[in-house]
Amino acid sequence: MRLSTSWMYQQSLSTMLSQQSALSATQNQVDTGNRINVASDDPAGAGQVVSLNHVIAANAQYSSTIDTANTRLNTEASTLGSVNSVLDNARTLALQAVNGTLSASDRNSIASQLSQMRDQLLQLANTTDSNGNALFAGTSTTKTPFQMDANGVVSYGGNDEQQRSAVGAGLQVASSDPGSGLFMSIPMGNGTFEASAGSANTGTLVVGSNSVTDLNAWNSAASGSGGGYTITFGAGGSWSATDANGNAVLDSSGNPVTGTYTDGGSISFNGMTMAMSGTPAAGDTVSVTSGGQQDIFSTLTNMINALQSGSTTDTQLTNVMSRQIESIDQTQSAISSVQVSIGGRLDTLQQQQGAYQDLNVTYQTALSDVQGADAYTAISNLSLQQTALQASQQMFAQVKSMSLFNYLK
């Protein structure tokens, strides 16, 4: 069989090129630490690598979103804590203000402090997160959702929606709370109704704490009351009640609801009880309204105006402050509910973050098993392939130098 020189050259070259290709692939494994660097290295394994990288990237994105939501909710929780502190101080000042021994100067001093607290509340309500977005604007992009005019009236420019963060497949967690429910739409009175002394009263009657004592009786009577009642006092503390339509309130027997009030006593009918103190004058009234709302900024403004008014009597001031204290209590109740909710959401985020950390370890291990190269094996193969290539190169050099003319000398 005759072997041509060109055929031997071609075979040697082909062998060396194949060895160089294998050597390059092994060198790449040693350099990168990966067994699969291109799809052709292992098509089936490369598919697994793509899938695992996709899952790892998705989990990393969810983890990043959780970190952002955590920061935002912690900022909100801290801010609401500061709001509660301001309201605690405002409540303390309101109680001090009903002290009949205070001079006009003392009242003005308290009013000045309340004005500063109102400004502080406005600043807290406009708190932003780390990205400069308002915490309490809902999903609105406005930077300052709360604006106060020259008369101390505050308007809300946000909406009633919660921002939500996707922290998992099909799992979203609210990462904000709208300011409308925290600062603006606050139920008046005890949360169900507000009982307030008439502004034209001339006696010393002060309306104290009040509550619904029989919810069924209250609900049953509410539909026919027109939304409220008026209690009118006569001589000697006698009283009668009419509904919002001017009709006499009747008991279960169909008789008008009446009674006689004494200082420090209470008045009850239709499932509600109102504690009072002082002595009403004939013609004095107490109104009961339900469904009313008042923002916390107006609450402080009402307190400021009552303190600064030179014509406000001690009785009138006490009644105004009592109603505003109720509003403060309702605001703090709303804040407390949101704080509890934030705690639950932060717990959910913490658990989800922990799950992603565990999954990341699992997926990274699986990725290493599929894609990673055995360093010892790769280095050993690299040494063997280098030796084989060098041997092929030396053999080719010897074959290339062979010629028939060497035997004709």
C-alpha positions in Angstrom: 0.0 0.0 0.0 1.4 3.3 -1.0 1.2 6.2 1.4 1.7 9.6 -0.1 3.6 12.4 1.7 0.7 14.8 1.4 -1.6 12.2 3.0 0.7 11.8 6.0 1.0 15.5 6.3 -2.8 15.9 6.3 -3.3 13.2 8.9 -0.7 14.6 11.2 -2.1 18.1 10.8 -5.7 16.9 11.5 -4.5 15.0 14.6 -2.7 18.1 16.0 -5.6 20.4 15.3 -8.0 18.0 17.1 -5.6 17.8 20.0 -5.2 21.6 20.1 -9.0 22.0 20.2 -9.3 19.6 23.1 -6.4 21.2 24.9 -8.1 24.7 24.4 -11.4 23.3 25.8 -9.7 21.9 28.8 -7.6 25.0 29.4 -10.9 26.9 29.3 -12.4 24.6 32.0 -9.3 25.2 34.2 -9.5 29.0 33.7 -13.3 29.3 34.3 -13.8 26.4 36.7 -16.8 25.4 34.5 -17.2 22.2 32.6 -19.8 23.8 30.3 -18.8 27.1 28.8 -20.6 26.8 25.4 -23.7 24.8 24.6 -21.7 22.4 22.4 -19.7 21.2 25.5 -22.9 19.4 26.8 -26.2 20.3 25.1 -28.4 18.7 27.7 -26.4 20.1 30.6 -26.4 23.5 28.9 -30.2 23.5 28.9 -30.1 22.8 32.7 -27.7 25.6 33.2 -29.9 28.1 31.4 -33.0 27.0 33.5 -31.1 27.2 36.8 -29.6 30.6 35.9 -33.1 31.8 35.1 -34.5 30.6 38.5 -31.5 32.1 40.4 -31.9 35.5 38.6 -35.7 35.5 39.4 -35.0 34.8 43.0 -32.3 37.5 43.2 -34.8 40.0 41.8 -37.4 39.0 44.3 -34.8 39.3 47.1 -33.9 42.8 45.9 -37.6 43.7 45.8 -38.0 42.4 49.4 -35.0 44.5 50.5 -36.6 47.6 49.0 -40.0 46.8 50.6 -38.4 46.1 54.0 -36.7 49.5 53.9 -39.9 51.3 52.9 -42.0 49.6 55.6 -39.4 50.1 58.3 -39.3 53.8 57.4 -43.1 53.9 57.5 -43.2 52.2 60.9 -40.6 54.6 62.3 -42.5 57.6 60.9 -45.8 56.4 62.4 -44.0 56.0 65.7 -43.0 59.7 65.5 -46.5 60.7 64.6 -47.8 58.9 67.7 -45.3 60.7 69.9 -46.5 64.1 68.5 -50.1 63.1 69.1 -49.3 62.0 72.7 -47.8 65.4 73.3 -50.8 67.2 71.7 -53.2 65.1 73.9 -51.3 66.1 77.0 -51.5 69.8 76.0 -55.2 69.5 75.4 -55.7 68.1 78.9 -53.7 71.0 80.3 -55.8 73.5 78.4 -59.0 72.6 80.2 -57.5 73.8 83.5 -59.7 76.7 84.4 -56.8 78.5 86.2 -54.9 79.1 82.9 -54.5 82.7 81.9 -54.9 84.0 78.3 -51.1 84.0 78.0 -51.0 80.4 79.1 -53.6 79.4 76.5 -51.7 81.3 73.7 -48.5 79.5 74.7 -50.3 76.1 74.4 -51.8 77.2 71.1 -48.3 78.1 69.8 -47.0 74.6 70.8 -49.9 73.0 69.1 -49.2 75.0 66.0 -45.6 73.7 65.9 -46.9 70.2 66.4 -49.3 70.6 63.4 -46.4 71.7 61.3 -44.4 68.7 62.5 -47.3 66.4 61.7 -47.4 67.8 58.2 -43.7 67.2 57.7 -44.1 63.6 58.9 -47.1 63.0 56.6 -44.9 64.1 53.7 -42.0 61.8 54.6 -40.4 60.2 51.6 -38.6 56.8 51.1 -35.0 56.3 50.1 -35.9 57.0 46.4 -37.6 60.3 47.2 -41.2 58.9 46.8 -43.8 60.0 49.3 -44.6 57.3 51.8 -48.3 58.2 52.3 -49.4 59.2 48.8 -50.8 55.8 47.9 -49.9 55.0 44.3 -49.7 58.7 43.3 -46.4 60.1 42.1 -46.8 63.4 44.0 -43.9 64.2 46.2 -45.8 66.3 48.8 -49.3 64.8 49.1 -50.3 67.0 52.0 -50.5 70.8 51.5 -51.6 73.4 54.1 -53.1 76.7 53.1 -52.8 80.0 55.0 -55.8 79.1 57.2 -54.3 75.9 58.4 -56.6 73.8 56.1 -54.7 70.7 54.8 -55.6 69.0 51.6 -54.6 65.5 50.4 -53.3 65.1 46.9 -52.6 61.3 47.0 -55.0 58.5 46.5 -56.5 55.6 48.6 -54.4 52.8 47.0 -51.6 50.8 48.5 -48.3 50.3 46.7 -47.7 46.6 46.3 -44.4 44.7 45.7 -44.1 41.4 43.9 -42.0 39.2 46.2 -42.8 35.9 44.7 -44.7 34.1 42.0 -48.3 35.2 42.6 -47.3 36.8 46.0 -47.6 40.6 46.5 -47.1 42.5 49.8 -48.4 46.0 50.4 -45.3 48.2 50.9 -47.2 51.5 51.7 -50.4 52.8 53.3 -52.3 55.8 51.9 -52.4 58.9 54.1 -56.1 59.3 53.6 -56.9 56.6 56.1 -54.1 57.6 58.5 -54.5 61.4 58.6 -57.6 62.5 56.8 -60.7 60.3 57.0 -60.7 59.9 60.7 -64.0 58.9 62.3 -65.3 61.6 64.8 -66.3 61.0 68.4 -66.0 57.4 69.6 -65.8 56.0 66.0 -69.5 55.4 65.8 -71.0 58.7 66.8 -70.0 62.1 68.2 -71.9 63.7 71.1 -71.2 67.5 71.4 -72.6 70.3 73.4 -74.4 73.1 71.5 -72.2 76.1 70.7 -74.9 78.4 72.0 -75.3 76.7 75.4 -75.3 79.0 78.4 -75.0 76.4 81.2 -71.9 74.6 82.4 -72.7 71.2 80.8 -69.7 69.3 79.6 -70.1 66.2 77.4 -67.7 63.5 78.5 -67.0 60.0 77.3 -69.7 58.2 75.3 -70.1 54.8 73.7 -72.4 52.3 72.0 -73.6 50.0 74.8 -76.0 47.9 72.8 -75.0 47.6 69.1 -78.2 45.9 68.0 -80.3 48.6 69.6 -78.1 51.3 68.0 -78.3 49.7 64.6 -82.0 49.2 64.8 -82.7 52.8 65.7 -80.1 54.3 63.4 -82.0 53.6 60.2 -84.9 55.7 61.3 -83.1 58.4 63.2 -82.0 60.3 60.0 -78.4 60.1 61.1 -78.5 61.7 64.5 -80.3 63.0 67.6 -80.7 66.3 69.5 -81.1 66.2 73.3 -82.8 69.4 74.6 -82.7 70.3 78.3 -85.5 72.0 80.2 -85.7 73.3 83.7 -84.2 71.2 86.5 -82.2 69.0 84.2 -85.2 67.5 82.4 -84.5 66.4 78.9 -86.1 65.1 75.8 -84.7 63.7 72.5 -85.6 64.2 68.9 -84.2 62.6 65.8 -82.6 64.4 62.8 -86.0 64.8 61.3 -87.3 66.6 64.3 -89.5 63.7 65.5 -89.6 62.7 69.1 -87.5 59.6 69.9 -89.8 56.9 71.2 -89.1 53.9 73.4 -90.1 50.3 72.8 -93.6 51.1 74.1 -94.1 54.0 71.8 -93.6 56.7 74.4 -91.3 59.7 74.0 -87.8 59.2 75.5 -87.3 61.6 78.4 -85.5 61.8 81.7 -83.9 64.0 84.3 -80.2 64.6 84.3 -78.1 65.4 87.4 -74.5 66.6 87.5 -72.1 63.8 86.9 -74.7 61.5 85.5 -75.3 60.1 82.1 -78.0 59.9 79.4 -78.8 56.6 77.7 -81.2 55.6 74.9 -81.2 53.6 71.7 -78.1 51.6 72.6 -75.9 54.6 73.5 -74.7 56.1 76.7 -73.2 59.6 77.2 -71.5 60.7 80.4 -71.8 64.4 81.3 -70.9 66.8 84.0 -71.9 70.3 84.9 -75.4 71.9 84.9 -77.3 72.6 81.7 -79.4 75.7 81.4 -82.9 75.5 80.0 -82.7 75.4 76.2 -79.2 73.9 76.2 -78.7 71.1 73.7 -76.4 68.1 72.9 -76.3 66.8 69.4 -75.5 63.3 68.4 -74.2 62.7 64.9 -72.9 59.5 63.2 -70.7 58.9 60.2 -68.7 62.1 60.6 -65.0 62.4 59.7 -62.3 64.9 60.5 -58.6 65.1 59.5 -56.1 65.3 62.3 -54.8 68.6 61.1 -58.3 70.1 61.5 -58.3 68.6 65.0 -55.2 70.6 66.0 -56.5 73.7 64.2 -59.8 73.5 66.2 -57.7 73.3 69.4 -55.6 76.2 68.4 -58.6 78.4 67.4 -60.4 77.6 70.6 -57.3 78.6 72.7 -56.7 81.8 70.8 -60.3 82.9 70.9 -60.7 85.5 73.7 -64.5 84.8 73.9 -64.3 81.1 74.6 -65.5 80.2 78.1 -64.0 77.5 80.2 -67.0 75.2 79.6 -66.8 75.8 75.8 -63.1 75.2 75.8 -63.5 72.0 77.8 -66.1 70.7 75.4 -64.0 71.6 72.3 -60.9 69.9 73.8 -62.9 66.8 74.8 -64.1 66.3 71.2 -60.6 66.9 69.8 -59.1 64.4 72.2 -61.6 61.9 70.9 -60.3 62.7 67.4 -56.7 62.2 68.5 -57.6 58.9 70.0 -59.3 57.8 66.8 -56.2 58.8 64.8 -53.9 56.8 67.1 -56.3 53.9 66.8 -56.0 54.0 63.0 -52.2 54.3 63.3 -52.0 51.4 65.7 -54.0 49.2 63.3 -51.6 50.0 60.5 -48.6 49.4 62.7 -49.9 45.9 63.5 -50.4 45.4 59.7 -46.9 46.6 59.0 -45.5 44.1 61.5 -47.3 41.3 59.8 -46.0 42.3 56.4 -42.4 42.6 57.6 -42.7 39.1 59.1 -44.0 37.8 55.7 -41.0 39.5 53.9 -38.5 38.1 56.4 -39.9 34.6 56.0 -39.9 34.9 52.2 -36.3 36.3 52.2 -35.2 33.4 54.3 -36.8 30.9 51.9 -35.0 32.6 49.0 -31.7 32.4 50.8 -32.2 28.6 51.3 -33.3 28.1 47.7 -30.3 30.0 46.4 -27.9 27.7 48.2 -29.8 24.7 46.7 -29.9 26.1 43.2 -26.2 27.2 43.3 -25.2 23.7 44.4 -27.3 22.2 41.6 -25.7 24.6 39.1 -22.2 23.8 40.3 -22.9 20.1 40.0 -24.1 20.5 36.4 -21.8 23.2 35.1 -18.8 23.1 37.4 -15.6 21.3 36.4 -13.6 19.0 38.7 -10.4 21.0 39.1 -8.1 18.0 39.7 -9.5 16.1 36.7 -9.3 19.2 34.5 -5.7 19.9 35.4 -4.7 16.2 35.0 -6.4 16.1 31.5 -4.7 19.4 30.6 -1.3 17.9 31.4 -2.0 14.7 29.4 -3.3 16.6 26.4 -0.3 18.9 26.4 2.1 15.9 26.5 0.1 14.2 23.7 0.2 17.3 21.5 3.9 17.8 22.1 4.5 14.1 21.1 2.4 14.6 17.9 4.4 17.7 17.0 7.7 16.0 17.5 6.5 13.0 15.4 5.4 15.3 12.7 8.8 17.0 12.7 10.5 13.6 12.2 8.2 12.5 9.5 8.5 15.8 7.7 12.3 15.4 7.6 12.2 11.9 6.1 13.0 11.8 2.3 14.1 9.1 -0.2 17.1 11.2 -1.0 18.5 10.5 2.5 19.1 6.9 1.3 20.7 7.9 -2.0 23.6 9.7 -0.5 
